[in-house]
Every structure is written in structure tokens, then in C-alpha cells.
Amino acid sequence: MNDTIFKTIELANNHILEIRDDSRQIGADAHVVIMGARMQIRVKKNLFVSQEISDTQFVDILETLGDTIPYEYKSERNMIMTAEKDRIFEALVETFLKNVVPYISRPIFPEKMILKEYKERIEKKNRYN
């Protein structure tokens, strides 16, 4: 697996996004082309602007999630010939930059992501208790 950083972008919401080439060879002349994107979201109280949270709620969020949560995105295409690999990878990156990056760049995205992850973890915990 390559797992190399293709591009690092500082988003408008001050988070750093890594775009990675996680492609791998699967045959003599064939690849699975994988574009991965990763960002670490630091759980900080000042991120909560659209929804007020108390200090007690914030402490519970930190205890549940830790001080960072990952955002990850993956797009892949299978059975790509070596001659087409770079072109296909760059097309995956271009589509991601056009369709996803504007959304995850929004100032509200980290807050929404943290609250969604928190809610899912609490629901899962309650389901098994």
C-alpha cells in the first residue's frame, strides 16, 4: 500500500485535511485506486456556537470521545490498469475537492461532527447496558 500524502489543505475552519494515495497493485497491470482523506478534529468548547452546551455536557463529551475525533473519507475504483492509475486518482481527488471539501470546510462542520459522534456513542452505550 502506498499510503502517501498527496496533498495537505488548510480548510477555512482552521482544520488540516490530508489527502492520501492509498492505492495498491492487485495484479500484474491492475490496481485498486484509493483516495483517502483524513482530518483530526480537536474537541474544544469554542467550537460549539450553534448549540449551547454546559460545562458538564462538555466534560461528558470529552470523557466519551477523547480530545480528538477523526474524520475519514474514502473513494476507490477497482481493476484500474497501470496506465490509467494516476488519471483516475486525480479525478477522485478533483471530485472530492469539488463536492465534499466545501461542506467540511464550513465553520459548523466540526461542531456537527462532534455532536453526531457523541450521540452515536451514547446511543450505542445505552443499547448495550
N, C-alpha and C positions, 0 to 999 in steps of 0.2 A: 504494500500500500504506500502510495506517495505521501499522503498526509502533509502536504507542504502548504504554507501560507501563500496564497495567490495575491491577496490584496488586503490591506487593513484600512478601514474607513472610520473616521471620527464622525459620529452622527450629530444631528442638530440638537439632540437631547443629552449631549456630552458623554455618550457611551461609545465604546470602541467595538466595532464589528470586524471579525476576522472572516475572510472568505478563503476557504481551503480547497485544494485539489486532492480529494481522497480517492481518485481513480485507481484502478488496478487492472493488470493484464489477466485475462481469463482464458486465452488461447494463444496460438502462435501469432495471430494477427488480429486478435479481438480484445476489446477492453470493456469493462463496465466503467462508464464515466460518471463520477460522483462529485457534485459541487456541494460542499458543506459550509454552513455559516454558523458562527458561534459568537456569543456575547455574554459577558458576565454582568449581571445587574446587581449592584450593591443595594442592600436593603437599608434605606435611610429614611428617617421620619420626614424630611423635607420633600420627599417625592410625592407624598400624599397631599395633593392640592384639591382634587375634585371631590374627595370623600374624606371628611374629618375622621381621624382616629385618635383615641385617647392614648395616653402613655401606657396604660395597662394593655390595651389592644396591641400597641406597637411591640411591647415586650413579648407578648404571646406570639406575634408574627415572627419575631427574631428567634424565639425558642423553637418554633415549629419549622422554620425554613433555614435558619442559619443566617449569616450576614451577606451571603450572595446566592443568587439563583442563576442557573444557566438558561439562556435562550438558544435553541438549536433549530436549524432548518437544514433539510437535505433534499436534493433533487438528483435523480440518477437516470441514466439511459444505458440499457444493456446491449451487448453484442455490437459494439461500435468498432469499425475497422481502424487500425492504427492511423491511416492517412486522414481520417475524419475526426480523430480524438480531440485535437486542440480546438477545431472549429466548433464542435458540439459543446465542449466545456465552456468556451467563451459565450456561446448562445445561452447556456444555462445561467451563466453569471449575468448576462445582459437582461434576461427575463426577470431574474431575482431583483436586480437593481431597479428595474422599471416598476415592477408590481408589488414588491414586498418592502423594500427599503423606505419608501415614503411613509408607510404605516408604522414601521418600527422606529422611525426617526422622530415621531411625534412626541412632544413632552409628556403626554399622558400614558404612553406605552409602558414604561417601567412600572408605574403605579398599577395599571390594569393587570400586567403580567404577575406582579407580586400578589395582588389580591386574588387572582384566579388560582394561582398555585396554592396559596394559603387555604382557600375554600376547598379545593380538591383534597388537600391533605387532611383537613379537619373532617370532611365527609368520609374519607377512607378510614380514618382512625375510629370514627363513630360507628361505622359499619362493622368493624371487627371487634368492638368492645361490647 
